[in-house]
């Protein structure tokens, strides 16, 4: 759990006739990350599958089962399509295609009839012989559309010079003027953004008896569409499950064909190489030999045996193994970077630190309980808008419980510091022999010495987190044989000694001890080693020249290293004072809410307003301060913890797979 999975590199030499079976197995097991790809172009098979997938997806949309197919992709592990699958796919397309074309024609036919009927209804209000209207030479006619809100303004503008008839509610109008007045009419129409449309020929030339035929055609098209819907339902019931499976397999086949195009191959064989978790290697080897009946050559390499790894040209992929609980916290780690192969996975420590820091800054029994409830709601996945947050449900539950614990210690329930006074007095009376209103005091009016003690506690947490980060970095660097940064860097052994000694010295001085010559030596020695670190490393490990960039550059870099080290450790430690500051601000905001509630209770309707202030204040704190605290906790991890050892990131293990899904092997 604290280290990534051990990896091996496999090199497979496969006959082309066995390639599909091998890729199908590896893709469904999702345990093999392909490497050493080459440039390639899509095969004819790829083009055929791509076209078939397009038709199948269109058929699934037409039959109304596209959503079911998408759900199936997430749940079902796919195989590569075989000849019987291709035949079934073509049968489905053959049966669905005529219906698709028929539906398209019916919809167009029905829409055309509807449009014609609408035009007739609009122009019928004119009660004019439209077939003969264009032969009238002493009048000017305009048909078109304007904004309905501008109709009255248009009528007022043209006055007696033209007649404006409203045809329908959409803005269609019919305007008539004399030939002499048509210029004034056109000017006013242009001002109103008039869009002129010609009278449709089918309206002008439509005999009266054709209206009934149009209405019948519109109704007949509707009936045929309803009949077609029944046929679609029948095909959906017949092919639904099969279609989902074939779409899934065809998409998987595309992935396999794409990979085959990027493998080194000869006329009869191809070479497939990649990384696999060591725990899967034996099982995969056995299964591949069974699938190919021994017609496969498999070579296995330890990471250090791979030339590209030794030369630094290839990074070993990192597979982090976590349960569902830790996976919700590992996203904070991978958002910053993936650990290098062979180094410590900090997810467990991140889980502990995140919960601890958040709970200190956001301690309240009631508000923590809201966080727990939010975790359970997110975990159900029943609210569609929050479904993407389901993976964070364990975080909400854990943090909520921790906030309830610290809230009990602070004596706060939904910002009230009175509800827990009596039970706290009872518990402290039995535990300590004297009663206390609360275990931990965050407000200055209860004693400034307690506030100083609380801030010292948060600094102590910062020292622990910084120390663990230093320890991780030292271990990682030694394991990677990077002795320069393991020993002589500010985050190495020398820097860690300086940090820990200064902390111990500060504690001693705080307890009344004197500053002596030994202290000067113990501080000067690591600072000197940091200054001379580069040439000392080169001298001890026989690397030449000692000053690879010149003496002047070495001196400048040495002074910068010392100044940076001092400011680095000081800022990284003092930064944890923000934990105490946010805890205090949370307590002060809670106090302000009840001060406002007490003041507003004196006015008319006060009891109701008091409830609204308390409820609204809690909602504001939960949403706004909860977001701010989350940002601060993440910041402390990024800048104070991860920066100690995440100086170089690795590459995540991404296995070849033949299905679309949310998770993978890691």
MORA-V273620 format. One record per run of one state. SS is the DSSP state (~ for helix, > for strand, _ for the rest). FROM is the first residue (numbers start at 1). TO is the last residue. Records with the same first field share a line. If there is no record, write none. Layout:
SS = FROM-TO, FROM-TO
This chain:
_ = 1-2, 4-6, 30-31, 36-43, 63-65, 76-82, 127-129, 136-138, 146-147, 167-171, 179-181, 192-194, 197-200, 205-209, 261-263, 266-268, 293-295, 306-306, 311-316, 319-323, 337-337, 339-343, 345-346, 362-364, 381-383, 411-412, 414-415, 417-420, 433-443, 447-447, 480-482, 488-492, 511-516, 532-532, 541-550, 575-576, 601-605, 646-649, 653-666
> = 3-3, 7-15, 32-35, 139-145, 162-166, 172-178, 195-196, 264-265, 269-277, 296-302, 317-318, 338-338, 344-344, 413-413, 416-416, 650-652
~ = 16-29, 44-62, 66-75, 83-126, 130-135, 148-161, 182-191, 201-204, 210-260, 278-292, 303-305, 307-310, 324-336, 347-361, 365-380, 384-410, 421-432, 444-446, 448-479, 483-487, 493-510, 517-531, 533-540, 551-574, 577-600, 606-645
